[in-house]
Amino acid sequence: ACQAVFTGICILAVDFRAFPRRFCKTETYGYSLMDMGVGSFVVGNAMISRLVLGRTWRPKRILPLVVLGLGRLITVKASGYPEHVTEYGVHWNAFFTLAVVDLCDGLGCYLKLSPNGCLGAAGALMALSSVGIDRDYVLSDAPRDSLFAANREGLASAPGYAALFFLAAAFMSHDRAARFPQVTQPFVLSFTAVMWLVCAWIMAVTSGHGAPSRRVADGPFVLLCLGFNGWILALCSLFATKPLQGVVLVVADAHLLYWFLAANVTTG
């Protein structure tokens, strides 16, 4: 709920000069607050995924995201609203990325992946993202003269976001196995801090492969998103008590998809 509320605030505030530019999305390399947006939604989806909860995934779950993606595409093109094609591409958008992630949830349920299986899937996808994708081409000013070229950022980042989903699902599955709600909050904070440090160490080791890039969702960016959300979860476990939950958070938590859609429509 906090994530959805802050997303709504940021996508509105970014159009005003008062919004600090350091919080805006980076163009090619690096990271900022708004770069964490889609990655945070992917981690959030993993927390409540059918794979983690052990429930049956149904194909109709993906339809709302596909419809929203098509709706946003048609609305933006018809209205002439300015867009950054270097973010996802000419036709791709965040809803299509989330649809791919939901499809990964269904695949994981079909294969009945264990936490170790999720880690293996994440490793394979990160290897594919690192070896099978030409980063220089994706980030270049090459002409967008084909459907793939026109949407190269969205297509190239999909394996990275899928890897992030499986990594988060693996951690969440271990958390459920450990029955975290029954242990103390300091233990949750300690575990999450260790996880963040491990992710930071891996990022340092892999830094020779290039700086984090949201446009290709490379390994350093994936691990950064995982560590960032680990800290957020740790803070929520310590401070997010029921007396602190306002009406806005309750409504956003109960209707996340509708809240996100309303935020996109009302803020342009």
N, C-alpha and C positions, 0 to 999 in steps of 0.2 A: 504494500500500500504506500509506504514512504517513497519507494522507487517510482511508482506511477504518479504520485503527487509532484515530486521534484521534476520528473520528466515534463509534465504539463507546464510547470513554472518556467523551466529552461527554454522550451521551444517557443514560448511566448516572449520571454525576456530577451532572447538572443537577437530579436529584431530591433531592439532599442540600444542606443549608444551607451547608456549607463551600464549595460551588461559587460563585465570584464572580458576582454578579448582572449585572455589566457584560458578561459573556460570553454571557448568555442572549439568546434571540431578541427583537428589538424588537417592540413591539406594532403601531406604525403607521409611523413614520418613523425614519430613522437606520440604523445598522448595527452589528453585533457579530460576534464570532467564529462563533457558531452560525448567524448569518444567511448566512454564506458556504457552508454545508453543501451544499445542493442545487445552488447555482451552481457549486461546485467539482466536484461529480460530473458536471455538464453539460460543463464544460471537460475533465474527464478522459475522458468518453465521446467528445468530439470528437477527442482525441489519438489514440484507437485506433479511430475510426469507419471504416466501409467507404469513406466518401467520401474521407477523407484517405489511407487505405492503398491505395486504388484497387482494392478488391475488390467482389464482387457482394453486394448486400444482399438478403436473403430475408425475406419476411413473417413466417416463423416466429420470427424473432429477437425480435419484439415480444411474443410470447405469454407468456413468463415474467414480464415486467413487468406485463402486464395481470392475470395470475393472482395475482401477489403483491399488486397493488393491491386486487383483489377480496377476497383472503384477509385482508388487513389490515382492510379495511372491515368484513367479516363478524365477524372476531374482536373488534375494538374495540366494535362495536355489541352483540354477544352478551355480552361480559364486563362491559359498563358501565364500561370504563376511561375516566377523565376525559380529555377532549380539548378543544383550543382550536379552535373552529369558525372563528375569524377567521384561522387560519393558511392553510388551503386551502379551507375550506368544510365542509359537513356530510358529503359523501360522497367528495370528492376527497382525494387524498394524494400524497406525493412520488413513489410508483411510477407513478401515472398521468402525472405531469409528465415523468418520464424516458421513459415510453412515447411521449409526444408528441415528445420530442426524438429518439428512435430512429426514429420515423416521418419526421421531417425528414431524417435520415440517408438513409433510403430514397428520399425525394423528390429529394435532392441527387444521389444516384447515378443515378436515372432520368433526370434532366435533365443529368447529367454536368457539374455546376457546376465551373468553375475557381475559383481563389482570388478573383479579381475578381468572379466570379458570386456567391460566398459573401458577399462584402462587400455586394454589391447586395441580396441577399436579406435580410441582416441590417439594412441601412438601411430597406428596405421594412417589415420587421416592427417595427422600432423606431418608425417613423412611424405604423404602425397602432396600436401600443401607446400612443403619445402623443396621437394625434388621435381614434382610434376607440373609446377606452375612457374612460368617465366615472369618473375617479379618485375624485371626491367620493362617488359612489354606492357604489363598491366598498368604500371605507373607512368608510362610514356604518353606522349601526345600523338600516338599513332592514330590514323583515321578510323572512324567507327563506320566502316563500310559493309559490315555484315552483322547479323543478329548477335553472334558471339562477341564480336569486337565492340558492338554498341553497349553491351552489358558485361564487359569483362571484369569490372570490379565486383559486381554482385556474384557472378559465377565463380570467380577466383577465391572470394572470401567464404563461400559456402562450406568447403571442407574444414576450414579453420573454426567456424562457428559450430559445425557438427562435432568437431573434436572437443570444443569447449563444453558442449552439452554432455557428451559421454564422460568427460572428466568430472564435471559437477555431479552427474548422476552416480558416479562411482563413490565420490565423497559422501553424498547424501545417503547412499545405500549403507555405507559403513556407519554413518551416524545413526541411522534407524536400527541397525543391528546392535549398536552399543546402547540403544535406548537413552539417547541424550536427554529427553525431557525429565528423566528420573535422576540425573546427576546434577551436581552443583554448577551454578553459572560460572564461577571462576575456572572450573575444569573446561567448560566450553570455550571460554576466552583463551585459555592456555593452549588448547588443542588447535584452535583457529589461528592463533599467533604462530605456532610452530608450522602450520600449513602455509601461512603467508611467507614465513622465512624460507621454507623449502622452495616455494615458487620464486622468491626473489633470488635465491642462490642459482636455481636453474636458469633464470633470466640472465644472470651475470655470466654463467658458463656459455650460454648461447648468444651472447651479445656480439660475438665475432661474426655472426651470420646476418647482422644488420639491426638497425633500430626497429622498435615496434611500429607496425603500420596497420592501421585499421582497414585500409582499402584492400589489403590482401589477407587480413586476419592471420598473420604469421604466428610462429611459435611464441616469441616473446610477448606479443599482444594477447594471445590466448591465456598465457600464464599470468599476465598482469591483470586481466579481467577476473580470473579465478581468485587471485590473491586479494584484489580490491573487494570483491564480494564476500570473501571470507571474513575480512575485517568488519564489513557492514553487518554481517550475521552475528558476529561476536558482540558488537555494540548493541544490536537489537536484543540479543538474549539477556543483556545486563540491564538495559534501561527501558525497553518497550513493554511496560506493564499496562494493564487494562486502565488504570486511572489516567494514564497519559494519552490514551487513544481518544482523539476528538471525533466529531461526526464525520468530517471529511475523510479521515483515515478509514473509518468503519465502512463508509460508502464505497470508497475506492477498493478496499480489500474484498468486498462482496461482489463487485462488478468491474473487475480489472480491465477486461477487454472493452467494455462499453466506455469506461472512463478514458482509456487510451484513445479510442476512436473519437470521443467527444473533444478531447484535448487537441487532437490533430485538426479536426474540423473547425473548431472555434478559434484556434490560434493561427490558422492559415497553413 
